[in-house]
């Protein structure tokens, strides 16, 4: 099993933040089905203010670059969901150039 931690910000607008939360109370089935199909076994997103932290556990063969591209191509509803979510989000200041969800470095594990 592989584990990933990633972060990004929601736009600084309480109405946008609430809409993002509402969408995640009812994630589209195509999205969840697509994530499972590429080897994501667990995904959790936490929020503090406008900062999001996403934790993922995946199969050992998961490759983010290859498998997220496959995920995006698997269903038009997934592309629609991703486009919608991007209207609520923005990269964190420390993100690498072109990086949306910034990959975090694990510094401790118990």
Secondary structure, DSSP 8 states (H G I E B T S, - for coil): -EEEEEEEEE-S-HHHHHHHHHHHHT--HHHHHHHHHTTEEEEEEEEETTEEEEEEEE-TT--HHHHHHHHHHS-HHHHHHHHHHHTTEE--TT--TT-SSEE-------
